[in-house]
């Protein structure tokens, strides 16, 4: 189970870094062009993606380091990532039917699978630190 937990942690970290890069690029574009060129849902997703990226990356790094809080953080954050992508898919389908959907669907399936694994199959990380007097 540890190997699969490391794989999930690596993918979650990569997903978080991807969100951070997309959020930073979106902030640069909005700053240089202005907000008039974008719709309100698109601006909302730009505002959400950078903080979500930091949280997801922290959760992935914590899972790689076997921290207790990382498992809980990912179990709380993954439904937010799923909701973000489902709303993005619905918005994309209503505005442009030719938009690429497989990456978003794969991210949703990955979030559900990793949450199910951490919730039902992974053992809880025990972080016992001993104090030496």
C-alpha positions as CSV (number, residue, x, y, z in Angstrom):
1,X,0.0,0.0,0.0
2,X,2.9,2.4,0.6
3,X,3.9,2.3,-3.1
4,X,0.4,3.3,-4.2
5,X,0.3,6.0,-1.6
6,X,3.6,7.4,-2.9
7,X,2.2,7.3,-6.5
8,X,-0.9,9.1,-5.4
9,X,1.2,11.7,-3.5
10,X,3.4,12.3,-6.5
11,X,0.4,12.8,-8.8
12,X,-1.4,15.0,-6.3
13,X,1.8,17.1,-6.0
14,X,2.1,17.4,-9.8
15,X,-1.6,18.4,-10.0
16,X,-1.1,21.1,-7.4
17,X,1.9,22.5,-9.1
18,X,0.0,22.5,-12.4
19,X,-2.8,24.5,-10.7
20,X,-0.3,26.9,-9.3
21,X,1.3,27.5,-12.7
22,X,-2.1,27.9,-14.4
23,X,-3.2,30.3,-11.6
24,X,0.0,32.4,-11.9
25,X,-0.3,32.6,-15.7
26,X,-4.0,33.5,-15.4
27,X,-3.1,36.3,-13.0
28,X,-0.5,37.6,-15.4
29,X,-2.9,37.5,-18.3
30,X,-5.7,39.2,-16.4
31,X,-3.3,41.9,-15.1
32,X,-1.9,42.6,-18.5
33,X,-5.2,42.4,-20.6
34,X,-7.8,43.4,-18.0
35,X,-11.0,41.7,-17.0
36,X,-13.2,43.0,-19.8
37,X,-12.1,40.2,-22.2
38,X,-13.2,37.4,-19.8
39,X,-16.6,36.2,-18.6
40,X,-17.5,36.1,-14.9
41,X,-17.3,32.3,-14.5
42,X,-13.9,32.3,-16.1
43,X,-12.6,35.1,-13.8
44,X,-14.0,33.1,-10.8
45,X,-12.1,30.0,-11.9
46,X,-8.9,32.1,-12.3
47,X,-9.4,33.4,-8.7
48,X,-9.9,29.9,-7.3
49,X,-7.2,27.9,-9.1
50,X,-4.1,29.5,-7.5
51,X,-5.2,28.9,-3.8
52,X,-6.5,25.5,-4.7
53,X,-3.1,24.7,-6.3
54,X,-1.3,25.6,-3.1
55,X,-3.6,23.5,-1.0
56,X,-3.4,20.5,-3.4
57,X,0.4,20.7,-3.6
58,X,0.7,20.9,0.2
59,X,-1.5,17.9,0.5
60,X,0.6,15.9,-2.1
61,X,3.9,16.8,-0.4
62,X,2.4,15.8,2.9
63,X,1.3,12.5,1.5
64,X,4.8,11.9,0.2
65,X,6.2,12.7,3.7
66,X,3.6,10.5,5.4
67,X,2.1,13.3,7.5
68,X,-1.1,12.8,9.3
69,X,-2.7,16.1,8.3
70,X,-2.1,15.5,4.6
71,X,-4.6,12.6,4.4
72,X,-7.3,14.7,6.0
73,X,-6.4,17.7,3.9
74,X,-6.7,15.7,0.7
75,X,-10.0,14.0,1.8
76,X,-11.4,17.6,2.3
77,X,-9.8,19.1,-0.8
78,X,-10.6,16.4,-3.4
79,X,-14.4,17.1,-3.4
80,X,-13.5,20.7,-4.1
81,X,-11.3,19.7,-7.0
82,X,-14.1,17.4,-8.3
83,X,-16.7,20.2,-8.0
84,X,-14.4,22.7,-9.7
85,X,-13.9,20.4,-12.7
86,X,-17.5,19.3,-12.9
87,X,-18.5,23.0,-13.0
88,X,-15.8,23.7,-15.5
89,X,-17.1,20.9,-17.7
90,X,-20.6,22.1,-17.5
91,X,-19.6,25.7,-18.3
92,X,-17.3,24.5,-21.1
93,X,-20.1,22.3,-22.6
94,X,-22.6,25.2,-22.6
95,X,-20.2,27.7,-24.2
96,X,-18.1,25.5,-26.5
97,X,-19.0,21.9,-27.3
98,X,-15.6,21.3,-28.9
99,X,-13.7,21.9,-25.7
100,X,-11.3,19.1,-24.6
101,X,-13.0,17.1,-21.9
102,X,-10.8,14.1,-21.3
103,X,-8.2,15.8,-19.0
104,X,-10.9,17.1,-16.7
105,X,-12.7,13.8,-16.6
106,X,-9.4,12.0,-15.8
107,X,-8.7,14.4,-13.0
108,X,-12.2,13.8,-11.6
109,X,-11.7,10.1,-11.7
110,X,-8.2,10.3,-10.2
111,X,-9.6,12.5,-7.3
112,X,-12.3,10.0,-6.6
113,X,-10.0,7.0,-6.8
114,X,-7.3,8.5,-4.6
115,X,-9.9,9.6,-2.0
116,X,-11.4,6.2,-1.9
117,X,-8.0,4.6,-1.6
118,X,-7.0,6.9,1.3
119,X,-10.4,6.6,3.0
120,X,-10.8,2.8,2.8
121,X,-7.5,1.1,2.1
122,X,-4.6,3.1,3.2
123,X,-3.4,2.7,6.8
124,X,-3.2,5.8,8.9
125,X,0.3,7.3,9.1
126,X,1.6,7.1,12.6
127,X,3.9,9.9,13.4
128,X,5.2,9.2,16.9
129,X,8.1,11.4,17.9
130,X,9.9,10.5,21.0
131,X,11.3,13.2,23.2
132,X,14.8,12.5,24.5
133,X,15.5,14.0,27.8
